[in-house]
Amino acid sequence: MTQRELKIVGASAYQIRHLATTELAKLKQMTQLGNQQIIQAKIMKGQTRYLNKEVRQGDTGITNNYPRLLGRQGISYH
């Protein structure tokens, strides 16, 4: 191989490595973003369950930390 051919092969190898590294970084970012979305969805699901439980318990007279909700339901909280 000539010097020029070696440079072309070297440049191609660098480009391939760079492309592979870039693609891996993108995949890692997408995975992290996906994991963050899953965590946020789980948190929101847990909060919804907690709020639903609070409202259900309030209906049975156990507790209710949402007096405005009671007011909207026509229940006096004063």
C-alpha positions as CSV (number, residue, x, y, z in Angstrom):
1,M,0.0,0.0,0.0
2,T,1.1,3.5,-0.7
3,Q,1.3,6.2,1.9
4,R,-1.9,7.8,0.5
5,E,-3.8,4.5,0.7
6,L,-2.7,4.0,4.3
7,K,-4.0,7.5,5.1
8,I,-7.3,6.7,3.5
9,V,-7.6,3.4,5.4
10,G,-6.6,5.2,8.7
11,A,-9.1,8.0,8.1
12,S,-11.8,5.4,7.3
13,A,-11.0,3.5,10.5
14,Y,-11.2,6.8,12.5
15,Q,-14.5,7.7,10.9
16,I,-16.0,4.3,11.6
17,R,-14.8,4.4,15.3
18,H,-16.1,8.0,15.6
19,L,-19.5,7.0,14.1
20,A,-19.8,4.0,16.4
21,T,-18.9,6.0,19.5
22,T,-21.4,8.7,18.5
23,E,-24.1,6.1,18.0
24,L,-23.4,4.5,21.3
25,A,-23.6,7.8,23.1
26,K,-26.9,8.5,21.4
27,L,-28.3,5.1,22.5
28,K,-27.1,5.7,26.1
29,Q,-28.8,9.1,26.2
30,M,-32.0,7.6,24.8
31,T,-31.8,4.8,27.4
32,Q,-31.3,7.3,30.2
33,L,-34.2,9.5,28.9
34,G,-36.4,6.4,28.7
35,N,-35.4,5.4,32.2
36,Q,-36.2,8.9,33.5
37,Q,-39.7,8.7,31.8
38,I,-40.3,5.3,33.4
39,I,-39.3,6.7,36.8
40,Q,-41.5,9.7,36.4
41,A,-44.4,7.5,35.3
42,K,-44.0,5.3,38.4
43,I,-43.9,8.3,40.7
44,M,-47.0,9.8,39.1
45,K,-48.7,6.4,39.3
46,G,-47.8,6.2,43.0
47,Q,-49.0,9.7,43.7
48,T,-52.3,9.0,41.9
49,R,-52.8,5.8,44.1
50,Y,-52.0,7.8,47.2
51,L,-54.5,10.6,46.3
52,N,-57.2,8.1,45.4
53,K,-56.6,6.3,48.7
54,E,-56.9,9.7,50.6
55,V,-60.2,10.5,48.9
56,R,-61.6,7.0,49.5
57,Q,-60.6,7.2,53.2
58,G,-62.2,10.6,53.4
59,D,-65.5,9.3,52.1
60,T,-65.6,6.8,54.9
61,G,-64.8,9.5,57.4
62,I,-61.3,8.3,58.3
63,T,-59.3,11.3,57.0
64,N,-59.3,13.8,54.2
65,N,-56.6,16.3,53.6
66,Y,-58.4,17.9,50.7
67,P,-61.2,20.1,52.1
68,R,-61.7,21.9,48.7
69,L,-62.6,18.6,47.2
70,L,-65.2,18.0,49.9
71,G,-66.6,21.5,49.2
72,R,-66.9,20.7,45.5
73,Q,-68.8,17.5,46.5
74,G,-71.3,19.6,48.5
75,I,-69.9,18.4,51.9
76,S,-69.5,21.2,54.5
77,Y,-66.0,21.1,56.0
78,H,-66.4,24.1,58.4
